[in-house]
Amino acid sequence: MSDSTSGQASSAGRSGPNRSFFSQLELDLRLLGMIGAFLLICILFNIMTGGQFLTPRNLFNLTIQTVSVAIMATGMVFIIVTRHIDLAVGSLLATCSAVMAMMQTAWLPDILGIPLGSPWLAILAIIFGILVGGIIGGFQGYLVGFLGIPAFIVTLGGLLVWRNVAWYLTNGQTIGPLNETFQLFGGINGTLGASSSWIVGLIAAAAAVLALVSGRRSKLRHDFPVKPIWAEFVVGGIFVAAILGFIAILNAYEVPSRVLERQFEARGETVPEGFTASYGLPISVLLLIAVAIVMTVVARKTRFGRYIFATGGNPDAAELSGINTRMLTVKVFALMGVLVAIAGLVASSRLTFHSNDIGTLDELRVIAAAVIGGTALAGGVGTIYGAILGALIMQSLQSGMAMVGVDAPLQNIVVGSVLVAAVLIDIIYRRRVEG
């Protein structure tokens, strides 16, 4: 009798049946708040635009417009968590974009004789652009970590330097059109189509369910508290519905008939009567998902990620415990540079050319996305998914205001106000949690 009672008590302690519904689901309240804010923004703008905001076409455009800032925001989380800041990301994006554009339109064809239409132009340009981004980011990290120059000053100087380096690389000219293979990473020029998108969606849904199962088994193996089985099913169902719903929305955006006609004419064919095709999942969004997964794994499962959050929580204690905080700073800024180069790939390929103003004010959008996503400016706290959701909220605000005819100055006023409000809410939330 005592054994049975003990077992029941142990089970109760691990699953927590006396807790409320939402507490048993163990969902992040901050995440729920951001999702609620995003949904509220979407509903309001959908009403104000007469139902145009939530159309498949606009949601498709919203996703591809979010990608470049979201990619950089994942790296900015690590920068801010370690109590630094990077004001040079927009200018560095311009430099990386200029390097990749010149590589595929001038340098590689002239030096190596690679034909302009060759896929190798895009491949080599991307590799070289990422190397440049990583080297410049690492150099800025060296100035901060080893020479002790504040990150604010280093990256403020970088904001001016790299913007004008980009100008000199292109002689102030717009460079394009870019290689067709390169343009596949820009959104509408590179999509998977309906069938492949559903396959990716099903794989992602299965992976999400397996991750939940694996996490539960790991907790049980170490005798940690776990959610009730019904709660696991609810959370898994939410994940699967969100993933497949997202794919369904993207697949609902059909390729216009005139575009289909041009595509078939290029192959010497005619469009079959009643034929339709969907754009599906953009390759750029797939790239963002891959970056998000890698950065989340780095943050949660690697020594490098643990060192980042330990250093941000208490730099002095981290250094005394044996963490090389100086080299860690170099690595974090180098990683930021790599992500900026990837974002430059997406941004320039979406435009199909490199322009001198590419990445302008992106540093503010990236920092705002990370902060709105819950990254604490005091360091030590931040999530990858929060930063991506913050970037989506920022882009939704800007797109919605543009659709209802709000002029650019007022858009910036609203975005700035939202950023300040987000920081204030974060401060109040943390005070209540700590209190």
N, C-alpha and C positions, 0 to 999 in steps of 0.2 A: 504493500500500500504506500509506504514511504517512498519507494523507488518510483512508482507511478506518479506520485505527486511531485517529486523532484524533477522527473522528466518533463512534466507539464510546465512546471515553473521555468525550467531551462528554455523550453520552446517559447514560452511567453516572453522571456527576456530577449530572445533572439529575434522574434518577429514583431514584438511590440503591439499586441492586438488592442490594447487600451488606448492607443494613440488615435488622434483624429484622422479623417480620411486623407487629407493632404499631407499630413506629417508621415503617414505610413507609405505614401508614394515617394517620399524623400526627394521631391523636386526642388530645385534651386529657386527660392522665392525671388531673388534678383533677376534670374532668367525669365521667370514667369512675368515679372513686371515689365521687362523689356519687350517680351512678346506681346503683352497686352498693349503697350504703347505703340508698337508697330501696327498691330491690327486696328487700333483706334485711328492712327494716321491714315491707313488705307481706306477705312470706312468713310472718314470725313472727306477725304479728297475724292473718293468715288461719288459721294453725294454732290460735292461742289462741281464736279466735271460731268455730271449727268450720266454716270455709269462708265465713263471712259478709263478711269484709273485702273480698275480691276479687270480689264480685258486681257486676254492671253498675249496680245501684241505688246501692250505696255509693260506687263509683268516680265515678259522676255527681255525687253529693252532695259528694264530696271535691274535685272540680274547681271547683264553683261556690263552695265555702267558701274556696278558696284565692285566688280572683281579686282581692278587694279588697286583701289584704295584698301579693300579688304585684305589683299595679300600683304601689303605693307603694314597694315594694322596688326597683323599677327606678329610681325617682328618688333613693332613698337611696343607691344606688351612686354617683351623681354627687356627692351631698353628702359622703359619706365619702371618696371619691377626692380631693376638694379639701381634705381634712383638717378637715372640719367634722362636725357632728352635728346632728340635728333631733329633739328630744324632743317637739315639739308636734304631730306628725302626727295622733295619735289625737284630740286636742282640736280641731284644725283640721278634721278630718273631721266631727266633731260639729257645728261651726259651719256648714260648707258644707251638710251634710245638713239642718240646721234651716232655713237660708235657702231651700233648694230645696223643702222641705216647706211652709213658710209661703207661698212664692210660688204654689204650685199649689192650696193649700187656702184661703187667705185674701187675700193681698195682690193678686194678679192678678184674681181674681173680683170683689173689692170695688172696686178702683181702675179696672180696665179693663172690667169686666163680662163677662169671658170665662167661658163656661159651664164647670162643674166637669168635665164629661166630655170637653172639647175636647183634642185632641192638642197644640194650641198651648201649653197650660199646661205640659206636660212639656218641650216644646222650649225655651220661654222660661226656665223654671225651671233647666234644665240649663245653658243659656248663662250665666245670671246667676250660678249657683253656681260655675261654672268661673272666671268673672271675679273673684268674691270670693276664691276660693282663690288665684288668681294674684297678686292685689293684696296680700293678707295675706302670702303667701310672699315677694313682692318687698320688702315693708316690713321683714320680718325680715332679709332679705338685706342691705338698706340699713343696718340697725343693725349688722350684723356687718361688712360690707365697708367702709363709709364712716366709721362712728363707732367702729369698732375694738372693739366689745363682743364678748366670746367667744360663739361660737355656742351653747355649752352653756348659758350664762346667758340669752341671748335666748330660746332655745326652751324652757328650763325655765320661764321666765316665761310664754311662750306656752302651755305646757301648762296652766297655771292660768287664764290669761286667757280663752282661746278656749273652754275647756270651760264656763265660766260665762257667756260671751257667748251660747253656744248655749242655755243654760238660760233666760236672759232673753228671747231671741227667741221662745221658745215658752211662756214663763211656767211652765216646769217641766212642761208637759203632753206626753203622747204625741200626735203628730200623724199622723192617718191616717183612713181608707185613702188611699193615694196614687193619683195618676192611673194609669189602666190602661196608657197608653202608656209612662209612666215605669217601671212595673213590668216591662216587657219586658226591662230590663237586669239583672234580679235573679236569673236562673237558670231555675228550673223554670217561671216565668210567661212566659218568652220563649225559645223554642227554634226551631230551623230545621226540624225533622222529618228523617226518614231520607233522602229523596231529595236535598234541598238540602244536607244534611250531606255526603253522598257527593260532590256536585259541588264543594263547598268543599274537601273532602279531596283530590280529584283535582287541583284547581287548585293547592293547596298543594304536593302531591307534585311536580307538573310544575315549579313555581317553584323548589323545592329542587334539582331536577336541573339546571335552567337556570342556577341560581346556581353550582353546582359547575362546569359547563361554562364559564361566563363567567370564573370565577376561574382555571381552568386556562389558558384562552386568554390572559388578562391576564399570568399568570406567564411563559408561553412568549414572549409578545411582548416582555417586558422581560428575557428570558433568566434568569429565576429558577428554582431547583430545583422540580420538580413530582413528584407521586406517580406511580407506575406506573399504567398504564391499569387493570389489574385492581384496584388499590387504590381508584381512583376509582369503579369499578363497585360494589365492596363498600360503600364509604361511602354512595354513592347508594342502594343497595339497603336499607341500614340506615335511612336517612332516610325512604324511601318506605314501608317496612314499619312504621316507628314512627307515621307520620302516618295511614296507612290503618288500622292496628291501633287507634289511638286513636279514630278515627271509628267503627269496628266495635263497640268497647266501648260507646260512647255510644248507638249505634243499638240495641244489645241491650237497653237499658232501655225497656220498653214502657209506654205510658200505661195505668194501671189501668182496668179495665172500668167501674167506677163513675164515674170522671172522664169517660170517653168518653160514658157515658149522659147525664151532665149537659150536656156540650157539644152533643150531638145534640138533647136536649130543648130547649135554649135556641134552637135553630134550627127547632124544631117538627118534628124528624125522629126516626126510630128507628135504633138501631145495627144495621147489616146483620149477619146471622148469620156468625160467624167473622171479623169485622172486627177488625184490630189496628192499632195505630199506635205509632211510637217517638218519644221526645222528640228525640233527635238532639243536635246541637251547640248548647249554650246561647249566646245572644247575648252574655252577659257574658264567656264564654270567648273568643269571637270578638273582643270588644273588647280583652281581655288580649293576644291574639295580635297585634292591630294595634298596640297600645302597645309590645309587645316589639320588633316590626319597626322601628317609628319610632325608638325609643330606641337600638336597635343601629346603625341607619344614622347617627343623630346621633353616637354614640360613635366609629364607625369611619370615617365618610366625610365629616364636616363639619369646618370650621375650629373651630367651637364645641366639638366633642368633643375635638379635638386639644388645644385650649387647656386644657380641663378636666384631662386626664391630664398635660399638661406642668406645669400649676400644682401638681397633687398630687404629682408626682415631685420638683419643686424649685421652691417658690414664688418664692424670690429670683431664681433664674435666669430664670424665666418673666417676672417683672416687668421685669428688665433687658433681656430680649429684645423688650420692647414690648407685652406682653400686659397689658391693663387688668384686673388681678386683682380690683379692687374691683367694677367693673361685672359681671365674670364671676360673682362671688359673688351679686350681686343676681339675675342671670339664673338661676343654678342653684337658688336658693331659690324664685324665682317659678315655675320649672318644677316643682319639688317641690310647690308649692301647687296647681298645675293638676292634677297627678296625684292629689293627695289629694282634690280635688273630684270627680274621676272615680271614685275609689275610694268616696267617699261616696255617689255615685249608685248604684253597684253594691250597697253594703252596705244602704242604706235601701230600695232597690227589692226586694232579696231578702227583707227583713222585711215589706215592703208598708206600712211606717209608719216614722216617725222616733221614736226613743226617746232619753231623756236619757243613757243609758249606752252609746250606740252609739260604737264606736271606743275604748272603754276598754282600756288596755294595748296598743293596736295599735302604739304607738311602739316598745315592746319587741319585739313580734313582727316588725316591719318591719326593725329594726336586726339582730335575730338572723338573719332570712332573708338579708339582704345579707352578713353576716359568714360564716354557714355556707356561703353560695354562693361564698366566696373573695375577697370584698372586704377589702382590707387596711386596718385601722384607722390604720395609719401613712400612708395615702394613696398615690395613684398607681397602684393596681392594683384591678381589679374588672371583672366582666362582667355583662351584663344577663341572659343565660340562666342564669348561676350563681345570681343572686338569685332568679329565678323558681323554679328547682329547690330552692333553700333554703327558700322559702315552702311549696313542696309537701311537703318533708320535715317541716317544722314542723307543718303541718296533718295530715299522716299520723300523726305521733306523737300529737297531741292527739285525733284521731278514734279511732285505735286504742285508746288508753288509755280513752277514754270507753266504747267498745264492750265492753271487758273489765271495766268496773266500777271503774276507778281513780278515786278522788275528786279533786276539783279541786286541793286543796293539793299532793297528790303529783304530779299532772300538772305543776304549775308547778315543782316541785323537779326533775323529770326534764328538762323543757325548759331550765331554767337550767343544769343540769349538762351537757346536750348543747351549749349555747352555749359554755360555758367550754372543754369538750373540743375543740370545733371551732376555737376560737382557738388553743389549744395545738398542735393538729395543724398548723394553718396556719403557726405560728411555726417549728415543727420542719421543715416542708417547705421554707420559704423559706431557713432556715439551710443546709440541705443543698444547695439549688440554688445559693445564693450561694457556698457553700464549694467 
